Amino acid sequence: MKVYLTLLSKKEYQEAVAYYDEQSRVVGDKFIAEVEEAIDLIRYYGLAWPKVTKNLRRYVLKRFPYMMLYKIYKDRIVIFAIAHQHRHPSYYLKRTS
């Protein structure tokens, strides 16, 4: 199944990569690799992660304090947020309705 990132989730992803690249290029590369792995896992096992709302699911990254919020549709999966876990959830939950 095809996985799509919304414009806002792409922006969050790019900002996180830029932040980690500032710390160390190696850390930035590790973040990219973990997000890519998460996207593959969501693509193949999307129903495995818990629901946040009726249709919204959450995948938590293992080594970084980020989570990915996504919905599964008949023909695609849409990632609505790649969110830092210490931010207030109201900002990203609004985008999914």
N, CA and C atoms as a LAMMPS dump frame, in Angstrom:
ITEM: TIMESTEP
0
ITEM: NUMBER OF ATOMS
291
ITEM: BOX BOUNDS ff ff ff
-5.0000000000000000e+02 5.0000000000000000e+02
-5.0000000000000000e+02 5.0000000000000000e+02
-5.0000000000000000e+02 5.0000000000000000e+02
ITEM: ATOMS id mol type element x y z
1 1 1 N 0.852 -1.172 0
2 1 2 C 0 0 0
3 1 3 C 0.905 1.245 0
4 2 1 N 0.492 2.25 -0.684
5 2 2 C 1.256 3.492 -0.799
6 2 3 C 1.077 4.331 0.466
7 3 1 N 2.181 4.933 0.93
8 3 2 C 2.156 5.8 2.105
9 3 3 C 2.452 7.229 1.656
10 4 1 N 1.612 8.157 2.112
11 4 2 C 1.761 9.57 1.775
12 4 3 C 1.977 10.379 3.042
13 5 1 N 2.805 11.391 2.954
14 5 2 C 2.965 12.354 4.034
15 5 3 C 2.257 13.636 3.624
16 6 1 N 1.518 14.223 4.539
17 6 2 C 0.893 15.521 4.256
18 6 3 C 1.988 16.581 4.199
19 7 1 N 1.654 17.743 3.687
20 7 2 C 2.633 18.831 3.622
21 7 3 C 3.149 19.195 5.014
22 8 1 N 2.256 19.23 5.989
23 8 2 C 2.676 19.58 7.346
24 8 3 C 3.566 18.507 7.963
25 9 1 N 3.278 17.241 7.7
26 9 2 C 4.139 16.192 8.256
27 9 3 C 5.504 16.194 7.56
28 10 1 N 5.541 16.513 6.267
29 10 2 C 6.828 16.642 5.573
30 10 3 C 7.646 17.774 6.176
31 11 1 N 6.982 18.879 6.499
32 11 2 C 7.668 20.024 7.096
33 11 3 C 8.24 19.653 8.463
34 12 1 N 7.44 18.962 9.274
35 12 2 C 7.927 18.524 10.588
36 12 3 C 9.139 17.606 10.44
37 13 1 N 9.057 16.712 9.484
38 13 2 C 10.153 15.776 9.223
39 13 3 C 11.42 16.535 8.835
40 14 1 N 11.294 17.467 7.913
41 14 2 C 12.449 18.251 7.459
42 14 3 C 13.043 19.073 8.605
43 15 1 N 12.194 19.639 9.441
44 15 2 C 12.676 20.423 10.578
45 15 3 C 13.42 19.541 11.58
46 16 1 N 12.911 18.357 11.82
47 16 2 C 13.576 17.44 12.747
48 16 3 C 14.925 16.992 12.186
49 17 1 N 14.96 16.677 10.903
50 17 2 C 16.221 16.283 10.273
51 17 3 C 17.235 17.421 10.383
52 18 1 N 16.81 18.645 10.099
53 18 2 C 17.708 19.797 10.191
54 18 3 C 18.235 19.961 11.616
55 19 1 N 17.364 19.793 12.601
56 19 2 C 17.784 19.907 13.99
57 19 3 C 18.847 18.855 14.322
58 20 1 N 18.577 17.597 13.973
59 20 2 C 19.526 16.532 14.294
60 20 3 C 20.811 16.655 13.478
61 21 1 N 20.723 17.156 12.253
62 21 2 C 21.933 17.4 11.46
63 21 3 C 22.816 18.457 12.114
64 22 1 N 22.193 19.445 12.757
65 22 2 C 22.968 20.46 13.477
66 22 3 C 23.749 19.843 14.63
67 23 1 N 23.137 18.856 15.276
68 23 2 C 23.816 18.163 16.379
69 23 3 C 24.976 17.334 15.843
70 24 1 N 24.68 16.575 14.79
71 24 2 C 25.67 15.703 14.165
72 24 3 C 25.045 15.104 12.918
73 25 1 N 25.793 15.096 11.853
74 25 2 C 25.286 14.506 10.608
75 25 3 C 24.923 13.027 10.81
76 26 1 N 25.689 12.354 11.643
77 26 2 C 25.429 10.937 11.937
78 26 3 C 24.071 10.785 12.613
79 27 1 N 23.77 11.651 13.568
80 27 2 C 22.48 11.591 14.274
81 27 3 C 21.347 11.885 13.292
82 28 1 N 21.536 12.876 12.423
83 28 2 C 20.53 13.174 11.409
84 28 3 C 20.267 11.984 10.512
85 29 1 N 21.33 11.31 10.099
86 29 2 C 21.178 10.115 9.254
87 29 3 C 20.456 8.987 9.988
88 30 1 N 20.735 8.845 11.279
89 30 2 C 20.051 7.809 12.071
90 30 3 C 18.558 8.121 12.195
91 31 1 N 18.233 9.403 12.349
92 31 2 C 16.821 9.8 12.419
93 31 3 C 16.123 9.474 11.099
94 32 1 N 16.749 9.827 9.983
95 32 2 C 16.173 9.524 8.662
96 32 3 C 15.956 8.028 8.506
97 33 1 N 16.95 7.231 8.876
98 33 2 C 16.834 5.777 8.743
99 33 3 C 15.693 5.232 9.594
100 34 1 N 15.534 5.774 10.8
101 34 2 C 14.458 5.281 11.662
102 34 3 C 13.082 5.663 11.125
103 35 1 N 12.944 6.864 10.592
104 35 2 C 11.663 7.272 10.005
105 35 3 C 11.354 6.414 8.777
106 36 1 N 12.339 6.154 7.944
107 36 2 C 12.117 5.302 6.768
108 36 3 C 11.717 3.888 7.171
109 37 1 N 12.354 3.366 8.215
110 37 2 C 11.979 2.047 8.722
111 37 3 C 10.545 2.062 9.246
112 38 1 N 10.184 3.135 9.959
113 38 2 C 8.822 3.262 10.495
114 38 3 C 7.799 3.291 9.368
115 39 1 N 8.102 4.011 8.303
116 39 2 C 7.176 4.079 7.166
117 39 3 C 6.986 2.693 6.557
118 40 1 N 8.063 1.934 6.431
119 40 2 C 7.94 0.566 5.905
120 40 3 C 7.106 -0.31 6.826
121 41 1 N 7.33 -0.212 8.138
122 41 2 C 6.547 -1.007 9.084
123 41 3 C 5.074 -0.622 9.036
124 42 1 N 4.8 0.665 8.967
125 42 2 C 3.411 1.128 8.873
126 42 3 C 2.781 0.618 7.578
127 43 1 N 3.525 0.652 6.485
128 43 2 C 3.015 0.177 5.195
129 43 3 C 2.559 -1.287 5.281
130 44 1 N 3.355 -2.116 5.913
131 44 2 C 3.073 -3.554 5.917
132 44 3 C 2.282 -4.041 7.136
133 45 1 N 2.399 -3.322 8.261
134 45 2 C 1.747 -3.775 9.494
135 45 3 C 0.967 -2.641 10.165
136 46 1 N 0.358 -1.791 9.377
137 46 2 C -0.293 -0.59 9.883
138 46 3 C -1.299 -0.801 10.988
139 47 1 N -1.974 -1.932 10.99
140 47 2 C -2.993 -2.195 12.011
141 47 3 C -2.392 -2.614 13.346
142 48 1 N -1.085 -2.802 13.393
143 48 2 C -0.435 -3.305 14.599
144 48 3 C -0.301 -2.262 15.704
145 49 1 N -0.383 -0.99 15.369
146 49 2 C -0.149 0.046 16.372
147 49 3 C -1.456 0.616 16.899
148 50 1 N -1.408 1.13 18.129
149 50 2 C -2.659 1.512 18.808
150 50 3 C -3.367 2.707 18.18
151 51 1 N -4.664 2.699 18.384
152 51 2 C -5.499 3.817 17.937
153 51 3 C -5.424 4.949 18.958
154 52 1 N -5.405 6.172 18.424
155 52 2 C -5.469 7.375 19.253
156 52 3 C -6.904 7.882 19.255
157 53 1 N -7.546 7.789 18.109
158 53 2 C -8.967 8.095 17.951
159 53 3 C -9.557 6.93 17.158
160 54 1 N -10.798 7.073 16.734
161 54 2 C -11.47 5.986 16.022
162 54 3 C -10.677 5.5 14.802
163 55 1 N -10.104 6.416 14.03
164 55 2 C -9.413 6.043 12.798
165 55 3 C -7.929 6.406 12.763
166 56 1 N -7.437 7.067 13.79
167 56 2 C -6.059 7.553 13.807
168 56 3 C -5.192 6.628 14.664
169 57 1 N -4.036 6.253 14.123
170 57 2 C -3.116 5.367 14.828
171 57 3 C -1.795 6.077 15.104
172 58 1 N -1.045 5.52 16.065
173 58 2 C 0.216 6.131 16.482
174 58 3 C 1.339 5.098 16.465
175 59 1 N 2.432 5.481 15.81
176 59 2 C 3.661 4.693 15.841
177 59 3 C 4.707 5.546 16.548
178 60 1 N 5.335 5.006 17.588
179 60 2 C 6.349 5.738 18.346
180 60 3 C 7.726 5.258 17.897
181 61 1 N 8.579 6.217 17.538
182 61 2 C 9.946 5.868 17.152
183 61 3 C 10.686 5.301 18.36
184 62 1 N 11.655 4.437 18.105
185 62 2 C 12.351 3.755 19.188
186 62 3 C 13.441 4.598 19.829
187 63 1 N 14.232 5.299 19.018
188 63 2 C 15.405 5.997 19.549
189 63 3 C 15.247 7.513 19.632
190 64 1 N 14.182 8.028 19.119
191 64 2 C 13.969 9.476 19.108
192 64 3 C 12.606 9.786 19.714
193 65 1 N 12.447 10.961 20.332
194 65 2 C 11.176 11.281 21.001
195 65 3 C 10.102 11.788 20.03
196 66 1 N 9.856 11.015 18.985
197 66 2 C 8.87 11.384 17.969
198 66 3 C 7.872 10.258 17.785
199 67 1 N 6.69 10.643 17.339
200 67 2 C 5.666 9.668 16.974
201 67 3 C 5.092 10.06 15.622
202 68 1 N 4.572 9.073 14.945
203 68 2 C 3.942 9.295 13.655
204 68 3 C 2.469 8.963 13.792
205 69 1 N 1.618 9.888 13.388
206 69 2 C 0.175 9.686 13.452
207 69 3 C -0.344 9.488 12.035
208 70 1 N -1.119 8.431 11.842
209 70 2 C -1.546 8.068 10.488
210 70 3 C -2.929 7.453 10.466
211 71 1 N -3.537 7.513 9.288
212 71 2 C -4.824 6.863 9.035
213 71 3 C -4.655 5.894 7.884
214 72 1 N -5.363 4.803 7.975
215 72 2 C -5.361 3.799 6.924
216 72 3 C -6.671 3.924 6.151
217 73 1 N -6.552 4.108 4.857
218 73 2 C -7.704 4.159 3.957
219 73 3 C -7.687 2.899 3.102
220 74 1 N -8.684 2.698 2.281
221 74 2 C -8.749 1.503 1.431
222 74 3 C -7.524 1.36 0.528
223 75 1 N -7.087 2.482 -0.052
224 75 2 C -6.046 2.413 -1.068
225 75 3 C -4.746 3.119 -0.696
226 76 1 N -4.662 3.644 0.527
227 76 2 C -3.466 4.389 0.909
228 76 3 C -3.393 4.553 2.423
229 77 1 N -2.214 4.961 2.873
230 77 2 C -2.006 5.346 4.268
231 77 3 C -1.501 6.777 4.239
232 78 1 N -2.06 7.612 5.103
233 78 2 C -1.652 9.009 5.153
234 78 3 C -1.067 9.299 6.533
235 79 1 N 0.162 9.823 6.538
236 79 2 C 0.808 10.238 7.774
237 79 3 C 0.519 11.723 7.956
238 80 1 N -0.185 12.04 9.03
239 80 2 C -0.619 13.405 9.289
240 80 3 C 0.374 14.194 10.133
241 81 1 N 1.198 13.499 10.917
242 81 2 C 2.145 14.208 11.776
243 81 3 C 3.345 13.324 12.073
244 82 1 N 4.495 13.962 12.12
245 82 2 C 5.709 13.375 12.682
246 82 3 C 6.04 14.319 13.827
247 83 1 N 5.481 14.015 14.973
248 83 2 C 5.397 14.971 16.074
249 83 3 C 6.337 14.618 17.216
250 84 1 N 6.951 15.641 17.772
251 84 2 C 7.741 15.474 18.987
252 84 3 C 6.775 15.115 20.109
253 85 1 N 7.126 14.153 20.912
254 85 2 C 6.197 13.658 21.931
255 85 3 C 5.964 14.622 23.093
256 86 1 N 6.792 15.641 23.222
257 86 2 C 6.616 16.578 24.325
258 86 3 C 5.823 17.825 23.942
259 87 1 N 5.284 17.84 22.751
260 87 2 C 4.426 18.952 22.333
261 87 3 C 2.981 18.636 22.676
262 88 1 N 2.209 19.666 22.85
263 88 2 C 0.8 19.472 23.191
264 88 3 C 0.066 18.822 22.014
265 89 1 N -0.692 17.772 22.259
266 89 2 C -1.316 17.018 21.16
267 89 3 C -2.388 17.758 20.379
268 90 1 N -2.902 18.831 20.903
269 90 2 C -4.007 19.49 20.198
270 90 3 C -3.581 20.022 18.823
271 91 1 N -2.317 20.38 18.662
272 91 2 C -1.91 20.968 17.384
273 91 3 C -1.964 19.954 16.252
274 92 1 N -1.651 18.712 16.503
275 92 2 C -1.677 17.747 15.408
276 92 3 C -2.98 16.975 15.318
277 93 1 N -3.72 16.868 16.385
278 93 2 C -5.003 16.166 16.305
279 93 3 C -6.01 16.943 15.467
280 94 1 N -5.889 18.271 15.439
281 94 2 C -6.798 19.101 14.644
282 94 3 C -6.671 18.831 13.144
283 95 1 N -5.49 18.449 12.702
284 95 2 C -5.264 18.258 11.262
285 95 3 C -5.933 17.017 10.694
286 96 1 N -6.298 16.1 11.539
287 96 2 C -6.773 14.808 11.049
288 96 3 C -8.28 14.724 10.906
289 97 1 N -9 15.76 11.308
290 97 2 C -10.463 15.672 11.227
291 97 3 C -10.992 16.109 9.889
